[in-house]
Amino acid sequence: MKIAVTEVEYVAHLARLALDEEEKVGFTRQLNDILTHMDRLSRLDTEGVPPTYHAIDMKNVFRADQTRTWLSRAEALANAPDQENGCVKVPRVVEE
Amino acid sequence: MANGYRIVIGLEVHVELRTNTKIFCSCANRFGAEPNTQVCPICMGMPGTLPVLNKKALEYAIKAGLALNCNIASFSKFDRKNYFYPDLPKGYQVSQFDLPIAHGGWINITGEDGQPKRIGITRLHLEEDAGKLLHEGTDAFSSLVDYNRAGVPLIEIVSEPDLRSPEEARQYLTELRNILRYTGVSDVKMEEGSLRCDCNISLNPVTTDQYGTLVEVKNLNSFRAVQRALEYEVERQAALLDSGCQVKRETRSWDDSAGVTRSMRSKEKAHDYRYFPEPDLVPVAVDQAWVETIRQDLPELPEAKRKRFMQDLGLPPYDAEVLTASQELAAFFEECLAVYDDAKTVSNWVMGELLGYLNQEGLDITASPVAPKQLGELLQLIADGTISGKIAKQVFVQVCQTGKDPQTIVAEQGLRQISDSSQLEGIIAEVLAAHPQVAEDFRSGKEKALGFLVGQVMKATRGQANPQLVNELLRKKLQ
């Protein structure tokens, strides 16, 4: 086992995922399987093979610096659970 | 205050780039618009949207990197920095982790010994800004979010831990701001948030080379706040160490009105950002020829300008520093110099009368009511004896207020200096007649008496007499 249930719980917390006990055990097993497979890949000789940074072999896709209006404010806020004064309203974030 | 300790400071500076549009979408990048009027599905983090890199933002990042003597990476990529905060619509910030666009640079500041001191720049990377949380105008349980700033292009500039005092940190920040302002990639206004600074500071006993425990200080809203917060931290950490306590590794927030830093408990646990490569953006391979084109495009930077002003024009270091604080001020000085070729005199007038007037009126040099040519002509009028230096100061204020040329003001108000001895002789005779005792005092050797008489003549001519000539004439008369 490379990772334990506690690590799954930690990552789930960071990602704001609520997992029940069964899911925690299930994901722990699946993630360990994936990591074991990674180990197998690591044994391959990759000397001289450039690292892959992206799944598709493309680079330098750019946009020109020109403005375009897309959404009205009403449209932009349409999905917000709550709003006030043209802003999205959220539970207060307390910075201590 | 911190005797026996070495102070180690590094700065992380975020600078908003002055592009027309955001970094990954076509929304306007403009400060001060109504909330949520410069947003789109991409910067609002709607599912299914795809970001595309703004080429101008990349160009500006490269330009800033070159101005800071960095190496520009030939291959660079974007990564996701994952955390939850209401100002971050996607739940991650697109940033750069292991392959930043630029690294390994430096800038010079003036060290404590007066010699240039090189401060290393670890890296410079591109990322997107977050939205803005507004707390006012709501009930105590809510915050309001404006996403206009979400997706504004930022560069983050990380210094090496080379700074050894709060004063050096202030100098580094000032020089960094000036350089970036010269390049034109940002308007670097701390009060508008287009330049933001976080500090890392630690203290360790001078008897060891090992760094002490690092404390991060946030919420620094002005250059003064940066220096004050660092001074406060030096005292605080030194006091802890003196009493045998340990400094806690933490993030602290500067409270400007109270003048203290406070622990930010909310930030402690969240430092696991789980960076991974951004799959929605393809890597960037920068062409060396393009980098060279951008390099050619760099203006003369503050340090080079300062050197030139000192070496070629013979200005003192203080003058060179003041005049090069902004490109516009330096340009004003040089345009003035083209009309009146005496660098120190021009410098005195620009730093004294001009900056004094602009400060008093709250104006920027770009809004100067006096044109460089007008100031040059005014100085010319002093040099050729048309007006005295004293009258020139009055004329200067009038040029500011009316926009008229100095010659016009001098002609209209008859301020021309009286350098014709026949015109002055009558007045001198009157003054001597009115003050026979003073005249007698001078004759009997009281050198000071002459000053009084010169003053009386100046007064009688409303300051327009050529004082040197008055002096000469009086001496001749009193022989």
Chai-1 contact restraints between the chains, C-beta under 6 A:
chainA,res_idxA,chainB,res_idxB,connection_type,confidence,min_distance_angstrom,max_distance_angstrom,comment,restraint_id
A,Y53,B,K77,contact,1.0,0.0,6.0,A-B,restraint_1
A,Y53,B,P277,contact,1.0,0.0,6.0,A-B,restraint_2
A,Y53,B,P283,contact,1.0,0.0,6.0,A-B,restraint_3
A,H54,B,V282,contact,1.0,0.0,6.0,A-B,restraint_4
A,H54,B,P283,contact,1.0,0.0,6.0,A-B,restraint_5
A,M58,B,V282,contact,1.0,0.0,6.0,A-B,restraint_6
A,K59,B,V282,contact,1.0,0.0,6.0,A-B,restraint_7
A,K59,B,P283,contact,1.0,0.0,6.0,A-B,restraint_8
A,K59,B,A285,contact,1.0,0.0,6.0,A-B,restraint_9
A,N60,B,A285,contact,1.0,0.0,6.0,A-B,restraint_10
A,V61,B,V282,contact,1.0,0.0,6.0,A-B,restraint_11
A,F62,B,L53,contact,1.0,0.0,6.0,A-B,restraint_12
A,F62,B,K55,contact,1.0,0.0,6.0,A-B,restraint_13
A,R63,B,V52,contact,1.0,0.0,6.0,A-B,restraint_14
A,R63,B,N54,contact,1.0,0.0,6.0,A-B,restraint_15
A,D65,B,T19,contact,1.0,0.0,6.0,A-B,restraint_16
A,D65,B,N20,contact,1.0,0.0,6.0,A-B,restraint_17
A,D65,B,T21,contact,1.0,0.0,6.0,A-B,restraint_18
A,D65,B,N54,contact,1.0,0.0,6.0,A-B,restraint_19
A,D65,B,K56,contact,1.0,0.0,6.0,A-B,restraint_20
A,T67,B,N20,contact,1.0,0.0,6.0,A-B,restraint_21
A,T67,B,T21,contact,1.0,0.0,6.0,A-B,restraint_22
A,T67,B,S26,contact,1.0,0.0,6.0,A-B,restraint_23
A,T67,B,A28,contact,1.0,0.0,6.0,A-B,restraint_24
A,R68,B,S26,contact,1.0,0.0,6.0,A-B,restraint_25
A,W70,B,C40,contact,1.0,0.0,6.0,A-B,restraint_26
A,L71,B,C40,contact,1.0,0.0,6.0,A-B,restraint_27
A,R73,B,N36,contact,1.0,0.0,6.0,A-B,restraint_28
A,R73,B,T37,contact,1.0,0.0,6.0,A-B,restraint_29
A,A76,B,N36,contact,1.0,0.0,6.0,A-B,restraint_30
A,A76,B,V39,contact,1.0,0.0,6.0,A-B,restraint_31
A,E84,B,L144,contact,1.0,0.0,6.0,A-B,restraint_32
A,G86,B,P35,contact,1.0,0.0,6.0,A-B,restraint_33
A,G86,B,N36,contact,1.0,0.0,6.0,A-B,restraint_34
A,C87,B,P35,contact,1.0,0.0,6.0,A-B,restraint_35
A,C87,B,L144,contact,1.0,0.0,6.0,A-B,restraint_36
A,C87,B,V145,contact,1.0,0.0,6.0,A-B,restraint_37
A,C87,B,D146,contact,1.0,0.0,6.0,A-B,restraint_38
A,V88,B,V145,contact,1.0,0.0,6.0,A-B,restraint_39
A,K89,B,S142,contact,1.0,0.0,6.0,A-B,restraint_40
A,K89,B,L144,contact,1.0,0.0,6.0,A-B,restraint_41
A,V90,B,P86,contact,1.0,0.0,6.0,A-B,restraint_42
A,V90,B,S143,contact,1.0,0.0,6.0,A-B,restraint_43
A,V90,B,V145,contact,1.0,0.0,6.0,A-B,restraint_44
A,R92,B,F141,contact,1.0,0.0,6.0,A-B,restraint_45
A,R92,B,S142,contact,1.0,0.0,6.0,A-B,restraint_46
A,R92,B,S143,contact,1.0,0.0,6.0,A-B,restraint_47
A,V93,B,S143,contact,1.0,0.0,6.0,A-B,restraint_48
A,E95,B,S266,contact,1.0,0.0,6.0,A-B,restraint_49
A,E96,B,R265,contact,1.0,0.0,6.0,A-B,restraint_50
A,E96,B,S266,contact,1.0,0.0,6.0,A-B,restraint_51
